[in-house]
């Protein structure tokens, strides 16, 4: 671990799309509409991303993503 950044699995393209829009303040339903997928699928992508990054919740996931510099 360097400078508090853990070596965790990379997120898929769809996981990144959902996470980026979540970090912009969009709801699951809004993300689903923008990506033309169901809200359940968005939730699945976010939960998978959360597990990959070992985040306790979505807010923690966003914080980790910024710390790992995977979000702009």
C-alpha positions as CSV (number, residue, x, y, z in Angstrom):
1,X,0.0,0.0,0.0
2,X,1.5,3.3,-1.1
3,X,0.2,6.6,0.3
4,X,-3.0,5.0,1.6
5,X,-3.9,3.6,-1.8
6,X,-4.7,-0.1,-1.8
7,X,-4.1,-2.4,-4.8
8,X,-7.8,-3.4,-5.5
9,X,-9.4,-4.9,-8.6
10,X,-10.2,-2.6,-11.4
11,X,-13.8,-1.7,-12.1
12,X,-15.5,-2.6,-15.3
13,X,-16.6,0.0,-17.8
14,X,-20.2,-0.2,-16.7
15,X,-19.3,0.0,-13.0
16,X,-17.2,3.1,-13.7
17,X,-20.1,4.7,-15.6
18,X,-22.5,4.1,-12.7
19,X,-20.0,5.2,-10.1
20,X,-19.1,8.4,-12.1
21,X,-22.8,9.4,-12.3
22,X,-23.4,8.5,-8.7
23,X,-20.5,10.8,-7.7
24,X,-22.2,13.6,-9.8
25,X,-25.3,13.2,-7.5
26,X,-27.6,11.2,-9.8
27,X,-30.0,8.7,-8.3
28,X,-30.0,5.1,-9.2
29,X,-33.2,5.7,-11.3
30,X,-31.5,8.7,-13.1
31,X,-28.4,6.6,-13.9
32,X,-30.6,3.8,-15.2
33,X,-32.5,6.1,-17.5
34,X,-29.2,7.6,-18.8
35,X,-27.6,4.2,-19.5
36,X,-30.8,2.6,-20.7
37,X,-30.6,-0.2,-18.1
38,X,-32.8,-1.1,-15.2
39,X,-32.4,0.4,-11.7
40,X,-31.7,-3.1,-10.4
41,X,-28.8,-3.4,-12.8
42,X,-27.4,-0.1,-11.7
43,X,-27.7,-1.3,-8.1
44,X,-25.9,-4.5,-9.0
45,X,-23.0,-2.7,-10.7
46,X,-22.6,-0.3,-7.7
47,X,-22.7,-3.2,-5.3
48,X,-20.1,-5.1,-7.3
49,X,-17.9,-2.0,-7.4
50,X,-18.4,-1.6,-3.7
51,X,-17.3,-5.2,-3.0
52,X,-14.3,-4.9,-5.3
53,X,-13.1,-1.7,-3.5
54,X,-14.0,-3.1,0.0
55,X,-16.2,0.0,0.6
56,X,-18.7,0.0,3.5
57,X,-21.3,2.0,1.5
58,X,-21.7,4.1,-1.6
59,X,-20.3,7.2,0.0
60,X,-17.2,5.3,1.0
61,X,-16.9,3.9,-2.5
62,X,-16.9,7.4,-3.9
63,X,-14.2,8.5,-1.4
64,X,-12.1,5.5,-2.3
65,X,-12.5,6.2,-6.0
66,X,-11.3,9.8,-5.6
67,X,-8.4,8.6,-3.4
68,X,-7.4,6.0,-6.0
69,X,-7.8,8.8,-8.6
70,X,-10.1,6.7,-10.8
71,X,-12.7,9.5,-10.7
72,X,-11.9,12.9,-12.3
